[in-house]
């Protein structure tokens, strides 16, 4: 009886130790599996990034240089934490990264913009409007190629006068929507597809919304740079189209008298009021037009 009790007691004493070893072994195994999975994920990410510029769909995109994006005075409007959570910051920045948009972010953003351009230009009469401005007897002047801003250069609509002025905050997409962009960029032959354009038509109002750090759900208004000291306050959820109306110069670069600038301004103001109302009704989203000089 004594031996039985001792054995029983000894077993009882040994159980916590055995349980600890089992749990520790399980934890180490999970850690090893987790580390292996993380290494595999990192390897896949690095392979993706090494080939991103050579993907067929990527070659059709207008992708800005990262340095230019980081110099944007509104860079703080990006949700950097959300970028990091969704793997859209610079590869290799680690836990202490400041959340700057990485190369993958810029490619996916450009892919989103190409499909947004396609959706907007197909839904609205922008091509006809652009042709009207181009052929007008009032002599509208578009932006010279070397003077185009970031948004004009990113545009894939192929229009001379009209482009989308919004920044695109793709970190506000759901993870499955980001994966759709990632996978298409990797395997797609064309930048614009019906599937992505459909997704864009449902999400663009969330992606174009300008937010304030510390209050990401705010619904205020935003200042879009225009010309001649004008700073129109525009609702932060509005789709913003820009139309340049530059001054005239001769071939030698000499300024020409603004003999019809007033007429051009009046024409564009009437056009702006008419089209903002029309486009808002068509899209079911707030649309503003900014005239730049």
C-alpha positions in Angstrom: 0.0 0.0 0.0 2.8 2.3 0.8 4.5 1.7 -2.5 1.2 2.2 -4.3 0.6 5.5 -2.6 4.1 6.7 -3.3 3.8 5.8 -6.9 0.5 7.5 -7.2 1.9 10.6 -5.4 5.0 10.6 -7.5 2.9 10.4 -10.7 0.9 13.3 -9.5 4.0 15.3 -8.9 5.4 14.4 -12.3 2.2 15.4 -14.3 2.8 19.2 -14.2 6.3 18.8 -15.4 5.3 16.5 -18.2 2.5 18.9 -19.1 4.9 21.8 -19.2 7.2 19.9 -21.5 4.4 18.9 -23.8 3.1 22.5 -24.0 6.6 23.9 -24.5 7.2 21.4 -27.3 3.9 22.3 -28.9 4.7 26.0 -28.6 8.1 25.5 -30.2 6.6 23.5 -33.0 4.0 26.2 -33.7 6.8 28.8 -33.5 8.9 26.9 -36.0 5.9 26.5 -38.3 5.1 30.2 -37.9 8.7 31.2 -38.7 8.7 28.9 -41.7 5.4 30.3 -43.0 6.7 33.9 -42.4 9.9 33.1 -44.3 7.9 31.6 -47.1 5.6 34.6 -47.2 8.6 37.0 -47.2 10.2 35.0 -50.0 7.0 35.2 -52.0 6.8 39.0 -51.4 10.4 39.5 -52.4 9.9 37.4 -55.6 6.7 39.4 -56.3 8.6 42.7 -55.9 11.5 41.6 -58.1 9.2 40.9 -61.0 6.5 43.6 -60.4 7.8 46.0 -63.1 8.0 43.2 -65.6 4.4 41.9 -65.2 2.5 42.5 -68.5 -0.3 44.5 -66.8 2.3 46.6 -64.9 4.0 47.7 -68.2 0.7 49.6 -69.1 0.6 51.6 -66.0 1.7 55.2 -65.2 3.6 54.6 -61.9 5.1 57.7 -60.2 8.5 57.7 -58.6 8.4 57.0 -54.8 10.4 60.2 -54.1 7.8 62.4 -55.8 5.0 60.8 -53.8 6.9 61.2 -50.5 7.4 64.9 -51.4 3.7 65.4 -51.8 2.6 67.9 -49.1 -0.5 65.8 -48.4 1.5 62.6 -47.7 0.3 62.7 -44.1 -3.2 62.0 -45.3 -2.3 58.4 -46.1 -3.1 56.0 -43.3 0.4 54.7 -42.7 -0.5 52.3 -40.0 -3.2 50.7 -42.2 -0.6 50.4 -45.0 1.8 48.5 -42.7 -1.0 46.2 -41.5 -1.8 45.3 -45.2 1.8 44.8 -46.3 1.9 47.9 -48.5 4.9 49.7 -47.1 8.5 49.4 -48.4 9.8 45.8 -48.3 12.3 45.3 -45.5 11.3 48.3 -43.4 10.5 46.1 -40.4 8.6 46.8 -37.3 10.0 50.3 -36.9 8.9 51.4 -40.4 7.2 54.8 -40.6 4.6 53.4 -43.0 5.8 55.1 -46.2 4.0 53.8 -49.3 6.3 51.1 -50.9 6.8 50.2 -54.5 4.0 47.6 -54.4 1.6 50.2 -53.0 2.4 52.6 -56.0 1.9 49.8 -58.6 -1.4 48.7 -57.0 -2.5 52.3 -56.7 -1.7 52.9 -60.4 -3.6 49.7 -61.3 -6.6 51.0 -59.4 -6.3 54.4 -61.1 -6.3 52.9 -64.5 -9.5 51.0 -63.8 -11.0 54.1 -62.2 -10.1 56.2 -65.3 -11.7 53.5 -67.5 -14.9 53.5 -65.4 -15.2 57.3 -65.2 -14.4 57.9 -68.8 -16.9 55.2 -70.0 -19.7 56.3 -67.6 -19.4 60.1 -68.3 -19.0 62.0 -71.6 -15.4 63.0 -70.9 -14.1 62.1 -74.3 -16.7 64.2 -76.0 -16.1 67.1 -73.6 -12.3 66.9 -74.1 -12.8 67.0 -77.8 -15.1 70.0 -77.5 -12.4 71.9 -75.5 -9.7 70.9 -77.9 -11.6 72.1 -81.0 -13.1 75.2 -79.4 -12.7 78.5 -81.3 -11.9 80.1 -77.9 -8.4 78.5 -78.1 -8.1 76.6 -74.7 -4.5 75.8 -73.8 -3.6 72.5 -72.2 -0.6 71.7 -70.0 2.7 71.2 -71.7 4.1 67.7 -71.2 7.1 68.9 -69.2 4.8 70.9 -66.9 2.2 68.3 -66.1 1.7 67.5 -62.4 1.7 64.1 -60.8 -2.0 63.5 -61.4 -1.9 64.5 -65.1 1.0 62.2 -65.7 -0.7 59.3 -63.9 -3.9 59.6 -65.9 -4.5 56.8 -68.4 -7.7 58.3 -69.9 -5.7 59.7 -72.9 -7.4 63.1 -72.7 -5.7 66.4 -73.4 -7.6 68.6 -70.9 -9.4 66.4 -68.3 -8.0 64.2 -65.5 -8.9 63.0 -62.1 -7.3 65.1 -59.4 -8.1 62.8 -56.4 -5.4 61.0 -54.5 -6.2 57.3 -54.1 -6.0 55.8 -50.6 -6.0 52.1 -51.5 -5.1 51.1 -48.0 -8.8 51.6 -47.2 -9.7 48.7 -49.4 -10.6 45.4 -47.8 -7.8 42.8 -47.8 -9.5 40.6 -50.4 -9.8 43.6 -52.7 -6.1 44.3 -52.3 -5.3 40.7 -53.1 -7.5 40.9 -56.2 -5.3 43.8 -57.4 -2.1 41.9 -56.4 -3.1 38.7 -58.2 -4.2 40.5 -61.3 -1.0 42.5 -61.5 0.9 39.2 -61.3 -1.1 37.2 -63.8 -3.1 39.6 -65.9 -2.3 40.6 -69.5 -4.3 43.8 -69.5 -4.3 46.5 -66.8 -8.1 47.2 -67.2 -10.6 44.3 -66.7 -14.3 44.1 -66.1 -13.8 42.4 -62.7 -11.5 45.1 -61.3 -13.5 48.0 -62.9 -16.6 46.6 -61.2 -14.8 46.5 -57.9 -13.6 50.1 -58.4 -17.1 51.3 -59.2 -18.2 50.0 -55.8 -15.3 51.2 -53.8 -14.0 54.5 -55.3 -15.9 56.7 -53.0 -14.1 55.2 -50.0 -10.7 55.3 -51.8 -10.9 59.0 -52.8 -12.1 60.2 -49.4 -9.6 62.7 -47.9 -9.2 61.9 -44.2 -7.5 63.7 -41.3 -5.0 61.7 -39.1 -6.5 61.2 -35.7 -10.0 61.4 -37.1 -10.0 59.0 -40.1 -13.8 59.0 -40.3 -14.2 62.8 -40.5 -16.5 64.3 -43.2 -15.1 67.7 -43.6 -13.9 69.6 -46.7 -10.5 69.8 -48.4 -8.6 72.5 -50.4 -7.6 71.5 -53.9 -5.0 73.9 -55.3 -6.4 75.9 -58.2 -5.1 79.0 -59.9 -5.2 82.8 -59.4 -5.4 82.5 -55.6 -8.6 80.5 -55.7 -8.8 77.8 -53.0 -12.3 76.2 -53.3 -13.3 74.1 -50.4 -14.6 70.8 -51.7 -16.3 68.0 -49.7 -13.6 65.4 -48.8 -15.6 62.5 -50.4 -16.1 64.2 -53.8 -14.7 63.0 -57.1 -12.6 65.9 -58.4 -12.0 66.4 -62.1 -9.5 69.1 -63.2 -9.5 71.1 -66.4 -6.5 73.4 -67.2 -7.0 76.8 -68.8 -3.5 78.1 -69.3 -2.4 81.5 -70.7 -1.3 81.8 -74.2 2.3 82.3 -75.4 3.8 82.5 -78.9 6.4 80.0 -80.2 9.2 82.2 -78.8 7.7 82.0 -75.4 6.3 85.6 -75.3 3.1 86.2 -73.4 0.1 86.9 -75.7 -2.6 89.4 -74.7 -5.5 87.7 -72.9 -8.0 89.0 -75.5 -10.4 86.1 -74.8 -9.4 84.9 -71.3 -12.6 86.4 -69.9 -14.7 84.5 -72.5 -12.8 81.3 -71.7 -13.3 81.7 -68.0 -17.1 82.4 -68.4 -17.5 79.4 -70.7 -15.7 77.1 -68.2 -17.7 78.4 -65.3 -21.0 77.6 -67.1 -19.6 74.2 -68.1 -18.5 73.5 -64.5 -21.9 74.2 -63.1 -23.7 72.2 -65.7 -21.4 69.2 -65.6 -21.0 69.0 -61.9 -24.8 68.6 -61.5 -25.0 66.1 -64.4 -22.1 63.9 -63.4 -23.3 63.8 -59.7 -26.6 62.5 -60.9 -25.1 59.9 -63.2 -22.5 58.5 -60.7 -24.6 58.9 -57.5 -21.6 60.5 -56.0 -20.6 64.1 -55.4 -18.6 65.5 -58.4 -16.6 68.8 -58.5 -14.6 70.3 -61.3 -11.6 72.4 -60.6 -10.3 74.9 -63.2 -6.5 75.3 -63.0 -4.3 77.9 -64.6 
